[in-house]
Amino acid sequence: MMRGNFTPVTGKDRMMQKINEVSFAVNDIHLYLDTHPCDEKAMEFFRENVRMRKEALSEYARMYGPLTIDTADDCASRSWQWIQQPFPWEKEGGCR
């Protein structure tokens, strides 16, 4: 028996979770590199996570619309109609 509100996880939710996770890793390793600029393993980790973040943002933009200015200019966004979609923090269908 389930209690409380249950919202099923969608592909969109999973994509946002991946973007959030990899963005956190990029920000965290960026701070580390500020104090350890010669750490080659950390630099490689940074590069790999930046690549994964770009891929995830591009894929999200292709499917649901851009989240960042970097992906607002790609071929998936040929018009400015993307602004009419709900922002990621807004529930689709309005306020609840």
KOLSEBA-203476 format. One record per residue (C-alpha): residue in one letter; chain; x, y, z negated. Coordinates in Angstrom, 2 decimals, m for minus. Example, Ala and Ser with C-alpha at 12.3 -4.5 7.8 and 13.67 -1.06 7.14 Angstrom:
+------+-------+---------+---------+---------+
: rest : kette :       x :       y :       z :
+------+-------+---------+---------+---------+
:    A :     A :   12.30 :   m4.50 :   m7.80 :
:    S :     A :   13.67 :   m1.06 :   m7.14 :
+------+-------+---------+---------+---------+
This chain:
+------+-------+---------+---------+---------+
: rest : kette :       x :       y :       z :
+------+-------+---------+---------+---------+
:    M :     A :    0.00 :    0.00 :    0.00 :
:    M :     A :    1.45 :    3.35 :    1.06 :
:    R :     A :    0.95 :    6.39 :   m1.08 :
:    G :     A :    1.31 :   10.03 :   m0.24 :
:    N :     A :    1.75 :   11.54 :    3.17 :
:    F :     A :    3.57 :    9.41 :    5.69 :
:    T :     A :    4.78 :   10.90 :    8.94 :
:    P :     A :    6.02 :    8.38 :   11.49 :
:    V :     A :    9.55 :    8.95 :   12.73 :
:    T :     A :    9.65 :    9.84 :   16.41 :
:    G :     A :   12.44 :    9.82 :   18.96 :
:    K :     A :   12.50 :   13.59 :   18.60 :
:    D :     A :   12.99 :   13.24 :   14.83 :
:    R :     A :   15.81 :   10.72 :   15.34 :
:    M :     A :   17.51 :   13.07 :   17.80 :
:    M :     A :   17.25 :   15.98 :   15.34 :
:    Q :     A :   18.69 :   13.77 :   12.59 :
:    K :     A :   21.66 :   12.86 :   14.83 :
:    I :     A :   22.21 :   16.53 :   15.70 :
:    N :     A :   22.08 :   17.47 :   12.01 :
:    E :     A :   24.51 :   14.72 :   11.02 :
:    V :     A :   27.10 :   15.46 :   13.67 :
:    S :     A :   26.74 :   19.23 :   13.12 :
:    F :     A :   27.45 :   18.71 :    9.42 :
:    A :     A :   30.54 :   16.66 :   10.30 :
:    V :     A :   31.78 :   19.40 :   12.67 :
:    N :     A :   31.27 :   22.12 :   10.06 :
:    D :     A :   32.87 :   20.06 :    7.30 :
:    I :     A :   35.97 :   19.09 :    9.28 :
:    H :     A :   36.27 :   22.68 :   10.49 :
:    L :     A :   36.64 :   23.80 :    6.88 :
:    Y :     A :   39.22 :   21.08 :    6.24 :
:    L :     A :   41.22 :   22.14 :    9.29 :
:    D :     A :   41.35 :   25.70 :    7.98 :
:    T :     A :   43.66 :   24.42 :    5.24 :
:    H :     A :   45.22 :   21.45 :    7.08 :
:    P :     A :   45.80 :   22.70 :   10.65 :
:    C :     A :   48.48 :   20.11 :   11.44 :
:    D :     A :   46.40 :   17.03 :   10.61 :
:    E :     A :   46.17 :   15.29 :   14.00 :
:    K :     A :   43.66 :   12.67 :   12.86 :
:    A :     A :   41.36 :   15.41 :   11.57 :
:    M :     A :   41.75 :   17.31 :   14.82 :
:    E :     A :   40.80 :   14.22 :   16.82 :
:    F :     A :   37.79 :   13.67 :   14.54 :
:    F :     A :   36.80 :   17.30 :   15.14 :
:    R :     A :   37.09 :   16.98 :   18.93 :
:    E :     A :   35.11 :   13.75 :   19.02 :
:    N :     A :   32.30 :   15.16 :   16.88 :
:    V :     A :   32.15 :   18.38 :   18.91 :
:    R :     A :   31.78 :   16.22 :   22.02 :
:    M :     A :   29.01 :   14.13 :   20.42 :
:    R :     A :   27.23 :   17.29 :   19.24 :
:    K :     A :   27.30 :   18.81 :   22.72 :
:    E :     A :   25.94 :   15.59 :   24.21 :
:    A :     A :   23.17 :   15.36 :   21.62 :
:    L :     A :   22.18 :   19.01 :   22.08 :
:    S :     A :   22.13 :   18.63 :   25.87 :
:    E :     A :   20.01 :   15.48 :   25.65 :
:    Y :     A :   17.59 :   17.17 :   23.23 :
:    A :     A :   17.35 :   20.21 :   25.53 :
:    R :     A :   16.64 :   17.98 :   28.50 :
:    M :     A :   13.82 :   16.20 :   26.68 :
:    Y :     A :   12.32 :   18.84 :   24.38 :
:    G :     A :   13.88 :   22.22 :   25.12 :
:    P :     A :   17.03 :   23.97 :   23.93 :
:    L :     A :   17.96 :   24.37 :   20.27 :
:    T :     A :   20.96 :   26.63 :   20.83 :
:    I :     A :   21.94 :   29.35 :   23.25 :
:    D :     A :   24.53 :   26.95 :   24.67 :
:    T :     A :   21.80 :   24.63 :   25.93 :
:    A :     A :   19.33 :   27.36 :   26.95 :
:    D :     A :   21.39 :   28.01 :   30.05 :
:    D :     A :   21.55 :   24.48 :   31.42 :
:    C :     A :   19.67 :   23.10 :   34.39 :
:    A :     A :   16.98 :   21.64 :   32.11 :
:    S :     A :   15.86 :   25.16 :   31.25 :
:    R :     A :   15.11 :   26.82 :   34.57 :
:    S :     A :   12.65 :   29.29 :   33.10 :
:    W :     A :   12.19 :   31.16 :   29.89 :
:    Q :     A :    9.13 :   29.06 :   28.99 :
:    W :     A :   11.14 :   27.20 :   26.35 :
:    I :     A :   10.37 :   30.02 :   23.92 :
:    Q :     A :    6.71 :   29.00 :   23.94 :
:    Q :     A :    7.38 :   25.61 :   22.33 :
:    P :     A :    7.33 :   25.21 :   18.54 :
:    F :     A :   10.67 :   25.79 :   16.85 :
:    P :     A :   12.24 :   22.66 :   15.31 :
:    W :     A :   11.22 :   23.71 :   11.78 :
:    E :     A :    7.60 :   24.24 :   12.82 :
:    K :     A :    5.16 :   21.37 :   12.82 :
:    E :     A :    3.52 :   20.85 :   16.17 :
:    G :     A :   m0.08 :   21.93 :   16.03 :
:    G :     A :    0.47 :   24.95 :   13.76 :
:    C :     A :    0.84 :   25.49 :   10.03 :
:    R :     A :   m0.47 :   22.99 :    7.53 :
+------+-------+---------+---------+---------+
